[in-house]
Amino acid sequence: MNRRTFSKGVVALGMGSAGLAGAAPARAAAAESAPRYWEEPARRLPAGDCDVVVAGAGTAGVVAALAAARNGARTVLIERKGYPGGTVTEGGTALHSFYNLWKAFPRVEKRQVVRGIAQEIIDRLMAVGGCSGHAEMTQGYTYDCVCTAIDTELYKLITWRMLAEAGVDVRVNTLLVGAIADRGRVRGVLTESRDGREALFARCFVDCTAFGDLAAYAGADYREPNDYPVVNSIGFAYVNMERYHAWLDSHGAVTQYAEGVRSGEPGKIVRVQPNTGKLPEAFRNGCRKIGMSLVTTSVHDNYFMFIKINFKMRVSPTDARAVSKAELELRERQAKAVDLFRRFVPGCEKAFMARTSPTLCIRRGRQTVCDYDVTHEDVIEARHFDDEVMVYGFHDSAPRLQVGGGGTYGLPYRALRVAKLENLLAAGMLITSDHRAHMSTRNTVCCMGQGQGAGTAAALCAANGCGTRDLKYADLRKALEAGGVYFEA
């Protein structure tokens, strides 16, 4: 759609308002008689085509698009914001986790179990001073053995550079607004931007929207558990990590601690987390009222990269009106968080918000039904499968729940195949129904690994002209190994 067509549409919608200047009673009457529904006229849309469409340029989507393009697919990546990155850059604390939980289990070997494109991103960030490295935890290692903290802004830049180098057609500031699907197959997607509405056809699709938008538009089955708080994380500037740690330590409250590269210097604090229950009562109560989590990481001096503010919505975060209210509530809480740090924490007397997320972040929206649903037992019993696309060893409920024996479980390819649709894959936090299992599969590094699996599979399906269930696993495994993915066996 060109600007002239768009303008005609606007004029057509506004014709009935001609001559209403100064006619307040007429406006009031029109408002009273406004219809409950409006039927849009059919439109002829410009259309394009490619091999693979990836919806959502977040944690999983960036890696999925890179994997698809590197495996020869003409790939389009659709993103509603103006940059890639998603939860990695907006809602996390550090990237969890590239390693197994070896330090919690004596005599278990240390293994980096997620590699491939995810590790390549870390390597590129390290080269520009945008990562702490895989810093070993010296306290709290029964939760995670490493802290991989990142510079959120450099992550956006580095991943976008990588997408450009791979030849991905990145379409930011573009909304996914619908799907064209029939007889169990997705044919295309509908997008909206300031340039108008467009149809985009492809051979295979990957939903990495976190909310499961593409799958829902295509008619997939889904649930909305609403079993997590939403969050908006703050970046605090004019703070002092060493004094923050010393204050926590003076109360015997430090539970997690790691040193790594910060402002280009190794051996500096990059992660600290307290037991809030040991802190002064007024501060503790203030944190509780606003849902503030006090774990933070940083790769820069005088900066806390993430301080999380949580809010549990009564309804699913797919409810637009409820989300609008939650957005305001979170920002009110952020202001209170700054005040708490200024009043109580030494070295933070002049702290201010240097970064917030442009919109609230979710841990789950829709849970898309796939061919296989990863179970709690799969995770904690360290089960493996004959069609896995990655292995993973982190659980966000540790040490209460851990992947058995400091090992790994496998993420099967069938867990990424959207049920009832033959050419749609899903990756990221929209898979896995069991909350306990989801507390592992939703984490950032697992989402990155899923992205490489889904993007690689989508490219192979497009090249072979086959559905996602017809793809030979041997071919997928070979391509993943060539892409640097680690498997236990």
Sequence and secondary structure as in RCSB ss.txt:
>XXXX:A:sequence
MNRRTFSKGVVALGMGSAGLAGAAPARAAAAESAPRYWEEPARRLPAGDCDVVVAGAGTAGVVAALAAARNGART
VLIERKGYPGGTVTEGGTALHSFYNLWKAFPRVEKRQVVRGIAQEIIDRLMAVGGCSGHAEMTQGYTYDCVCTAI
DTELYKLITWRMLAEAGVDVRVNTLLVGAIADRGRVRGVLTESRDGREALFARCFVDCTAFGDLAAYAGADYREP
NDYPVVNSIGFAYVNMERYHAWLDSHGAVTQYAEGVRSGEPGKIVRVQPNTGKLPEAFRNGCRKIGMSLVTTSVH
DNYFMFIKINFKMRVSPTDARAVSKAELELRERQAKAVDLFRRFVPGCEKAFMARTSPTLCIRRGRQTVCDYDVT
HEDVIEARHFDDEVMVYGFHDSAPRLQVGGGGTYGLPYRALRVAKLENLLAAGMLITSDHRAHMSTRNTVCCMGQ
GQGAGTAAALCAANGCGTRDLKYADLRKALEAGGVYFEA
>XXXX:A:secstr
  HHHHHHHHHHHHGGGTT TT HHHHHHHHHT  S          EEE SEEEE  SHHHHHHHHHHHHTT  E
EEE SSSSS THHHHT SSB  SB  GGGSTT    B   HHHHHHHHHHHHTT B  SEEEEESTTT SEEB B
 HHHHHHHHHHHHHHHT EEE S EEEEEEEETTEEEEEEEEETTEEEEEE SEEEE  SS HHHHHTT  EE  
  S EEEEEEEES  HHHHHHHHHHTT EEEEEEEEETTEEEEEEEEEE GGGS HHHHHHHHHHTEE  EE SS
TTEEEEEEEEE  SS TT HHHHHHHHHHHHHHHHHHHHHHHHHSTT TT EEEEE SS B S S EE BSS   
HHHHHTT   TTEEEEE   TTTTTS  GGG  EEEEGGGGBBTT TTEEE STTS   HHHHHHHTSHHHHHHH
HHHHHHHHHHHHHHT  TTTS HHHHHHHHHHTT     
